[in-house]
Amino acid sequence: MMISGISNQVLSEIDSVRGSSKIKVASVGSTSRLLADFLVLPRRSYEHYECINFLVSRPEDASFCFERLDGVVDIVLVDVEAKQSLDLMGIATQYVQHSSIVAYKPNDASVEAADLLVRQHFKDQLNGKTILILGAGNISAKLALRLCERNASIKMLSRNYNKASTVADGLNAILPKYSRSAIKAIESLSNQPLFDGLVSFVAADGVAQEEMAYLVKRGGIAIDGGINNLSPGFLKASGENGVICNRMDVRLGFVYSLLSSSPDVSNFYMNVRGERFDDNIRLLAGGIIGNRGDIIVDRIQQPTQIVGMANGVGGVLSSKDYSSKDKIRLERAREILNIVTEEGVR
């Protein structure tokens, strides 16, 4: 049975992190282009985390993974993107009782990784650059918006021009008002100027053909964000044309997926965000909307700064609108919290 076929692989990965002093993490995901029923992905090691990773396409394999991971790893990242008819979160909640379950969106990690790779190549100077994106799906659209917000001009090429045009129009509609760049769907590559970079996120092999390599400037970058998106001819021509080709490594953006489990986030909810009463004065921090006259501080535990006084609708009351009672309340808050003002009071 298939389970016996994956058993040794799963148990071997678990053994590789069992003795780690870091936070142990396992991700279980799926993909629209799974090349096998079950895959073990590269391990990921970070300053605070040790991660093992699996791709599954069958419910029984997912069940086996979750059952074996439970209680051994600290966090189980569960892919919640519906790329297959597989309800991984539903299966995880049945089998994971002791480890923490965290919803995981691999597409967002891919966007982060691609964004970081492009920024690193261009030394964070994307103004005036033109990037060709192949595909008009989830990741392509999110990356197009991200790079355009960084002032790169985006051309989007897809087998379905109407879809690409609709996506581009929608993204342009939500760009900042004074954006200096735009996203444009194109029907073909004829009469196009040279591109500074090419990024492909397509569920097909060899979509970037040899002739595309000559449309990328020497010293430009080509990123394969799908699987086998760059054809052998493209890779050969890119080498001859001085185009740097990269297979995107999602590890660049994987830490993004662990953000909700980071100590900083836990600290925010435990020590920063909250409310309390002190001598009948209500203190607020971390985004809680207060009533008019409540005192907003930088953190609810051991505050060091009075941010201001709540206006009752989510903002901060202007000092010119303070009543005499407001001023007394604010001064009393400074006394209670023993906070020194710019004028040197307390």
Secondary structure as GFF3:
##gff-version 3
##sequence-region A 1 346
A	DSSP	alpha_helix	2	18	.	.	.	ID=ss1
A	DSSP	beta_strand	23	29	.	.	.	ID=ss2
A	DSSP	beta_strand	38	45	.	.	.	ID=ss3
A	DSSP	beta_strand	49	56	.	.	.	ID=ss4
A	DSSP	alpha_helix	59	69	.	.	.	ID=ss5
A	DSSP	beta_strand	75	79	.	.	.	ID=ss6
A	DSSP	alpha_helix	88	95	.	.	.	ID=ss7
A	DSSP	beta_strand	100	104	.	.	.	ID=ss8
A	DSSP	alpha_helix	106	121	.	.	.	ID=ss9
A	DSSP	beta_strand	130	134	.	.	.	ID=ss10
A	DSSP	alpha_helix	138	149	.	.	.	ID=ss11
A	DSSP	beta_strand	153	157	.	.	.	ID=ss12
A	DSSP	alpha_helix	161	174	.	.	.	ID=ss13
A	DSSP	beta_strand	183	186	.	.	.	ID=ss14
A	DSSP	beta_strand	195	200	.	.	.	ID=ss15
A	DSSP	alpha_helix	210	213	.	.	.	ID=ss16
A	DSSP	beta_strand	216	224	.	.	.	ID=ss17
A	DSSP	alpha_helix	232	241	.	.	.	ID=ss18
A	DSSP	beta_strand	244	247	.	.	.	ID=ss19
A	DSSP	alpha_helix	251	257	.	.	.	ID=ss20
A	DSSP	three_ten_helix	259	261	.	.	.	ID=ss21
A	DSSP	alpha_helix	263	267	.	.	.	ID=ss22
A	DSSP	pi_helix	268	272	.	.	.	ID=ss23
A	DSSP	beta_strand	274	278	.	.	.	ID=ss24
A	DSSP	beta_strand	281	285	.	.	.	ID=ss25
A	DSSP	beta_strand	295	297	.	.	.	ID=ss26
A	DSSP	beta_strand	306	309	.	.	.	ID=ss27
A	DSSP	three_ten_helix	319	321	.	.	.	ID=ss28
A	DSSP	alpha_helix	324	337	.	.	.	ID=ss29
###
